[in-house]
Amino acid sequence: MADYKKTAKGILEHVGGVENIAGMTHCATRLRLNLKDDSKADDAAVKAVEGVVNVINTAGQYQILIGIEVPHVYDEFEILVKGSSEGDVVDTTNQGGSVLSKVFSAISGIFSPLLPALAGSGILRGLLILCVQLGVISESSGTYAILFAASMAVFYFLPVLLAFSSARRFGASPYISALIGGALLHPSFLALLGETGNGAMSSFFGIPVVLMNYNSTVVPIIFAIWAYSYLYKWLDKNVPETLKLVIIPLVSLLVMVPLTTIVIGPLGVYGGELIANGVNWLIERSGMLTGVVIGGGWSVLVSFGIHWAVNPIMINNISQVGYDYICPLTFACNFAVIGTALGVWFKSKNKELKNFALTGAITIALSAIIEPTLFGLLIKNKKLFLAQIIAGAVGGAYLGLTKVVTNAFVFGSVTTFPSFIIDNKNIVNGVIGLALSVVVGAVLGYIFTNKDDKLA
């Protein structure tokens, strides 16, 4: 069993200690640190820590690749940095780095805790659709209603979940923030929409309110909690300790719920819809080109750790329109890496290299985690890295041309393929596109590998 505490302690020791940590978060596979002084970090020593796969210092962040066990390491690391595990609020808004690095860090910090819920719900939704198509479950049955609720709850209550994770990121009260998100979904508020829906009008003490349906929305609540974090910190600093228990939640709800419904919410909804419509319009106009760029370039974004900037767009598309064009293109990248690794496995005679390549291919197929193979094999060999880019571009071009979509935000693997279950055409084209990525990757990986190559 891995010793997460030992791993966290080793990392902290070699990045300059507690006093050098300006901010910290994690995504699906990486511990992301903002260091006050990068020169105090010893990259070689960090890489040598048991449990660490690689180190990438980019986009204003010191990123330590660990793998899917990173949440456990982060928990231990947080305890070491803070001295205890008692606090609910993780305030990293004043971390060092550029504005761009802060944005990337915030996005990863907000969404990464929700990934298991989003992925699991998406797969359940795909399996439910498949059962309906096969006639196993009737849409009019209680079974369908229960499983549909289970698969869609994460999207309906997304504002509440995002409010909680945003609060931890921005340094506000997670529970009061969740109440702010919950108020936007309360039946009494939704009843004001009537039959008009988005754009219906009401008022708050004479102030006009443009009403919106906030279930499944992404942008409004994130901006609302970001704004609330400043109010919360001011209240926490200025309200006497004996009154905080009552005054802080009272003022928070009195101010933030009306402010969100009057100003922040409508702007967020329209802004989110504008982004989603813009992305989908671009893909509809030039699906093949979009497929080439994303399918081929996704691994480059992953290697720099900046792919998190795109993930919210996919999540927003899924929650707003029920499908997404970008997510299948990230599948093309992952399956291209699988194919390239298999090509290396077929060609190489070195036992260590063969085992690493095969293990990487199986890992991606089951868990969609490409970083170990990407950094341990492909980036070290420019020809192999180019091979998976070409393979991803070919598969992505086909997926984009045929307008393949997923009904859930998931990471690309064999286990998440049920997200393609929308209709037979979408499934068939999805299989063909991903098969192209694997085959092209395997052929090029075979060609670009020498029999006597070794694992560097």
PEQUIBEL-V332393 format. One record per pair of residues at least 6 apart in sequence whose ideal C-beta (glycine too) atoms are under 8 Angstrom apart, sorted by sequence separation. I is the first residue (numbers start at 1). J is the second residue. If there is no record, write none. Layout:
I/J
I/J
This chain:
12/18
15/21
26/32
35/41
46/52
57/63
79/85
131/137
132/138
137/143
138/144
166/172
167/173
168/174
183/189
194/200
202/208
203/209
214/220
301/307
317/323
318/324
348/354
363/369
364/370
378/384
379/385
410/416
420/426
421/427
24/31
25/32
47/54
55/62
56/63
66/73
78/85
95/102
132/139
137/144
154/161
167/174
193/200
201/208
202/209
214/221
283/290
317/324
377/384
378/385
420/427
24/32
47/55
55/63
97/105
192/200
201/209
212/220
236/244
239/247
282/290
317/325
408/416
12/21
24/33
46/55
55/64
56/65
128/137
165/174
167/176
201/210
202/211
235/244
239/248
298/307
301/310
317/326
318/327
344/353
345/354
348/357
363/372
364/373
378/387
410/419
23/33
24/34
54/64
55/65
75/85
95/105
137/147
164/174
167/177
192/202
200/210
201/211
314/324
344/354
363/373
378/388
420/430
23/34
54/65
163/174
164/175
166/177
167/178
199/210
200/211
408/419
21/33
22/34
43/55
52/64
53/65
78/90
132/144
199/211
235/247
236/248
314/326
345/357
360/372
361/373
407/419
21/34
22/35
52/65
53/66
92/105
164/177
198/211
199/212
235/248
313/326
314/327
344/357
345/358
360/373
406/419
407/420
417/430
21/35
22/36
43/57
52/66
53/67
163/177
164/178
198/212
406/420
407/421
20/35
21/36
51/66
163/178
196/211
198/213
342/357
407/422
20/36
41/57
128/144
197/213
232/248
235/251
310/326
341/357
342/358
345/361
357/373
360/376
404/420
19/36
20/37
92/109
163/180
164/181
235/252
341/358
360/377
405/422
15/33
46/64
51/69
160/178
163/181
193/211
16/35
38/57
128/147
162/181
163/182
192/211
341/360
342/361
11/31
15/35
16/36
20/40
128/148
161/181
193/213
231/251
232/252
341/361
356/376
357/377
16/37
20/41
41/62
160/181
231/252
356/377
405/426
51/73
159/181
160/182
404/426
17/40
124/147
128/151
159/182
190/213
307/330
337/360
338/361
341/364
402/425
16/40
38/62
228/252
231/255
15/40
16/41
159/184
160/185
231/256
404/429
15/41
30/56
34/60
124/150
125/151
159/185
338/364
404/430
14/41
15/42
34/61
35/62
124/151
125/152
337/364
338/365
402/429
14/42
33/61
34/62
157/185
228/256
32/61
33/62
121/150
122/151
156/185
185/214
227/256
404/433
32/62
33/63
121/151
184/214
185/215
334/364
399/429
402/432
14/45
15/46
32/63
33/64
121/152
298/329
302/333
398/429
399/430
402/433
14/46
31/63
32/64
121/153
224/256
227/259
294/326
298/330
341/373
30/63
31/64
121/154
337/370
344/377
30/64
121/155
279/313
295/329
298/332
299/333
334/368
398/432
399/433
11/46
14/49
30/65
31/66
224/259
290/325
294/329
295/330
298/333
398/433
399/434
10/46
29/65
30/66
60/96
61/97
118/154
184/220
224/260
294/330
334/370
337/373
341/377
29/66
60/97
117/154
184/221
227/264
276/313
280/317
295/332
296/333
299/336
333/370
337/374
396/433
11/49
29/67
60/98
275/313
279/317
287/325
291/329
294/332
295/333
299/337
340/378
395/433
398/436
10/49
29/68
31/70
221/260
290/329
294/333
395/434
10/50
28/68
30/70
60/100
61/101
114/154
181/221
220/260
224/264
276/316
344/384
395/435
11/52
29/70
59/100
60/101
180/221
223/264
224/265
275/316
276/317
280/321
291/332
295/336
337/378
395/436
396/437
7/49
10/52
28/70
31/73
59/101
60/102
283/325
368/410
369/411
394/436
395/437
7/50
27/70
31/74
61/104
181/224
283/326
368/411
394/437
395/438
6/50
7/51
26/70
60/104
61/105
117/161
180/224
181/225
220/264
223/267
224/268
272/316
276/320
340/384
343/387
367/411
368/412
6/51
7/52
26/71
59/104
60/105
180/225
220/265
223/268
276/321
280/325
368/413
391/436
392/437
395/440
31/77
220/266
222/268
279/325
367/413
391/437
394/440
3/50
4/51
15/62
26/73
114/161
220/267
221/268
273/320
279/326
340/387
366/413
368/415
391/438
3/51
26/74
114/162
177/225
180/228
220/268
272/320
340/388
365/413
366/414
367/415
368/416
2/51
25/74
212/261
219/268
220/269
339/388
364/413
365/414
366/415
391/440
392/441
24/74
211/261
219/269
365/415
390/440
391/441
114/165
177/228
214/265
217/268
337/388
340/391
110/162
113/165
176/228
209/261
217/269
219/271
220/272
336/388
339/391
11/64
24/77
172/225
209/262
212/265
219/272
336/389
388/441
391/444
24/78
111/165
204/258
212/266
218/272
336/390
387/441
390/444
110/165
113/168
159/214
166/221
170/225
207/262
214/269
217/272
333/388
336/391
337/392
109/165
110/166
159/215
162/218
166/222
170/226
172/228
176/232
210/266
219/275
335/391
336/392
388/444
24/81
158/215
172/229
204/261
212/269
335/392
387/444
388/445
34/92
157/215
158/216
159/217
163/221
167/225
170/228
171/229
204/262
386/444
387/445
7/66
109/168
110/169
156/215
158/217
162/221
166/225
170/229
173/232
333/392
336/395
21/81
36/96
109/169
155/215
156/216
158/218
162/222
166/226
172/232
332/392
335/395
387/447
34/95
35/96
155/216
159/220
163/224
167/228
171/232
172/233
332/393
384/445
387/448
11/73
18/80
34/96
159/221
163/225
167/229
171/233
386/448
18/81
34/97
106/169
158/221
162/225
332/395
333/396
106/170
332/396
384/448
4/69
8/73
12/77
25/90
383/448
384/449
7/73
8/74
11/77
2/69
9/76
25/92
34/101
329/396
332/399
381/448
4/72
8/76
12/80
24/92
302/370
331/399
4/73
7/76
8/77
12/81
23/92
302/371
2/72
179/249
183/253
329/399
4/75
5/76
8/79
9/80
23/94
34/105
198/269
299/370
303/374
328/399
329/400
4/76
8/80
22/94
23/95
176/248
180/252
189/261
302/374
303/375
381/453
22/95
23/96
32/105
176/249
180/253
184/257
22/96
23/97
179/253
183/257
22/97
173/248
299/374
325/400
331/406
32/108
93/169
173/249
176/252
180/256
184/260
303/379
328/404
380/456
32/109
92/169
93/170
176/253
180/257
184/261
328/405
334/411
335/412
89/167
90/168
93/171
325/403
327/405
328/406
334/412
377/455
89/168
90/169
91/170
92/171
173/252
299/378
325/404
327/406
333/412
334/413
376/455
25/105
88/168
91/171
180/260
325/405
332/412
27/108
90/171
184/265
324/405
327/408
330/411
331/412
23/105
26/108
89/171
323/405
324/406
327/409
330/412
25/108
26/109
89/172
323/406
327/410
25/109
28/112
89/173
323/407
328/412
27/112
88/173
89/174
322/407
324/409
327/412
26/112
88/174
299/385
25/112
28/115
88/175
318/406
299/388
300/389
318/407
299/389
318/408
318/409
297/389
327/419
328/420
296/389
299/392
218/312
296/390
298/392
315/409
297/392
314/409
296/392
342/438
346/442
218/315
219/316
295/392
296/393
218/316
295/393
311/409
339/437
343/441
347/445
217/316
295/394
323/422
331/430
335/434
338/437
339/438
342/441
343/442
346/445
347/446
356/455
293/393
295/395
296/396
338/438
339/439
341/441
342/442
343/443
346/446
353/453
218/319
292/393
295/396
332/433
336/437
339/440
340/441
343/444
344/445
348/449
353/454
217/319
291/393
294/396
295/397
328/430
331/433
332/434
335/437
336/438
339/441
340/442
343/445
344/446
347/449
348/450
349/451
350/452
352/454
353/455
216/319
217/320
293/396
331/434
335/438
338/441
339/442
342/445
343/446
347/450
348/451
349/452
350/453
352/455
216/320
291/395
292/396
295/399
333/437
336/440
337/441
339/443
340/444
341/445
343/447
347/451
350/454
291/396
292/397
295/400
328/433
332/437
336/441
340/445
343/448
344/449
348/453
350/455
290/396
291/397
294/400
331/437
335/441
339/445
343/449
291/398
291/399
292/400
288/397
291/400
344/453
290/400
291/401
289/400
110/222
288/400
287/400
288/401
286/400
287/401
287/402
287/403
283/400
284/403
283/403
93/229
295/437
25/169
158/319
155/318
155/319
122/318
111/308
118/315
108/308
111/311
104/305
107/308
111/312
104/306
107/309
104/308
107/311
111/315
104/309
107/312
103/309
63/305
61/305
59/304
58/304
59/305
56/303
58/305
59/306
56/304
58/306
56/305
32/305
30/305
27/305
129/407
27/308
126/407
125/407
126/408
125/408
122/406
122/407
123/408
122/408
121/408
122/409
123/410
122/410
130/418
133/421
119/408
129/418
118/408
119/409
118/409
119/410
126/417
127/418
130/421
118/410
119/411
123/415
126/418
129/421
123/416
126/419
129/422
122/416
125/419
126/420
127/421
123/418
126/421
115/411
122/418
123/419
119/416
122/419
68/367
68/369
67/369
67/371
67/372
65/371
65/372
65/375
54/371
53/371
53/372
56/375
54/375
53/375
54/376
53/376
29/369
28/369
30/371
29/371
28/411
